[in-house]
């Protein structure tokens, strides 16, 4: 009998689940969060106004993650539909009661937190899609009628989020949903069709500019212009990305030092505590600091994928894979954005950027991954 078997057989049944928690994943999550605490302290100059609140929210999120992890995975499968419906209702509620900030109506004030329902929708969509493909026989996955159903599941929240408007989150929702369809085994010809239609949509998108049927807001078109040529208006529309590149380049190999970043400390860097916090890391800790953050993220991805690929239950596997893809898109889009490789779309850096909804929902997502890991069948153990 191995030590693990001995421990499982000798501790009370309620504590067996604690042993099976993926503690390596938790260590990496805490490591990323601690980096966020330090950077928010740096950009704020003290624990207020961001670092202390971030610590408090992460602590609550960690507690929520453990509660979700201890809950059997079949329960989350059974309530996937209600959670998705609640997410849609919250998105609809934003239209009537939502708070407006920075030209968008995205938040609902709950008193203790400004909830961003689009963050909830990211996880709810993955849960519903995983439950749907777990229910659907594999021989029907690529049948046209059964392909249409998940397309509707994806389209509804995407369209509601676009109304806020929130282009970045709507893109993440779309990519997460489509990727999960691919992972579930939908035939490649559908994705080829989508790529062709996407090309046509992009053409229509630019053709619509300045017309009565314009598909994007003016400021969103301006972001695209800025992405294509940020030097055209370095003090106006291109200011954010120009200052971001200056901060990225000035850090060199080892950075200027903790709390020594001139771009962030002198407020040249916009949204330094949220969307552009990665550039603050680059300025203060240089290439070594940024590659360390990337290594932590890659480690989280590896732990999640390793767990997901060992699941025998279809729901647990697809849920873990889908949430892992969502996490990857989070940091990949943010890093690409601040480096000028993608348009600025307002996507935070996971676990590090300041933000209540994003933090709590992401920790809930990790809780679901842990729940699938903890409740995986393990033979006679």
C-alpha positions, 0 to 999 in steps of 0.5 A: 500500500502506497503512502497516498493509499494509506493516507486516503484510507486512514483519514475521515471520508470528508477529508479525502477530497483535500488530499486529491486537490491539485496543490501544484496548480494552487501554488502557481495561482497564488504565485501569480496573484502575489505578483499582482499584489506587488505590482498594484502596490507599486503603481499605487504607491501604497496598499491603497487604493488597489493592492489591499482590495485585490488581496481581499478579493483573492482571499474570497476567491480562494475560499470560493474555489475550495468550496466549488472544488469540494462540490461533486462535479455531477452537481455542476453538470446538472445545474449548467443550464440554470447557471447559463440562464442566470448569466443571460438574465444578468446580461439583460439586466445590464441593459436596464440597470447597468452602470456606465463607465468609460463609454460602456454599460457593463456593470451591475452595482451589488453594493459590495461589488460592481458585478460584470455579468459578461465575466460570469457568461464566460464560465457559464457558456463553457459549462453549458457547452460541456454539458451539451456535448456530454449529453449528445451522442458522439455520432450526432456531434457533426449533424447540422441540426445538432451543430446549430444548437451550440451556435445559438448558445454562443451567439446569444451572450456574444450579441448581448455583450456586443450591445454594452459594447464590449468587443474584447469580451465578446471575442473571448466568448466566441473563441471559447465557444468555437474552440470547445466545439472543435474539441468536442469533435465537430467536423472541420468543414464547419470551421472552414465555413466559419473562417470564410464567413469571418473573412466576409464579415471583416470586409462588411465590417469595414464597408459599414464604416460611416454608413447607417448600418455601421457594425462597430462604434466609432471608438472601436474603429478608432482602436483598429486604426490605432492598431494598424498605425499607432504613430499616426496620432501618438498623442491622441488615439495612439497614446495608449499603445505608444506609452505601452511600448515605451514602458516595455522597451525601457525595462531592458533585461532586468528592469528599472527596479521595484517602484522605479518605473517612470512611465507608471509612477509618473502616470504616462501609462494609462490603465496601469492597474488593469489592462496595461499592468503587464507593461508595468511589470516589463518596465520594473522587472524587464525581460526576466520579470515578464518571462517569469509571469509567462512561465507561471501562466504556462505552468497553470496551463500544463497542470490544467491540461494534464488534469483534463486529459486524464478524465474519463468523463466527457463533461469533466474533460470538456469543462476543464479543457474549455476553461483552460482555453478561456484562461489562455485567451485571457492572458494571450489577448492581454499580452498581445494587446499591450505589445501592439500585436492586437487591437486594444480591447480591454482584456485584463491580465488574469490574477494580476490586473485589478478587478473584482468580477474577473478575479472571483469568476476566474477563481470559480473557474479554477474551482470547477477544474479542481472539482473535476480533478478531485472527483475523478475516479481512481480505481480502488482508492 
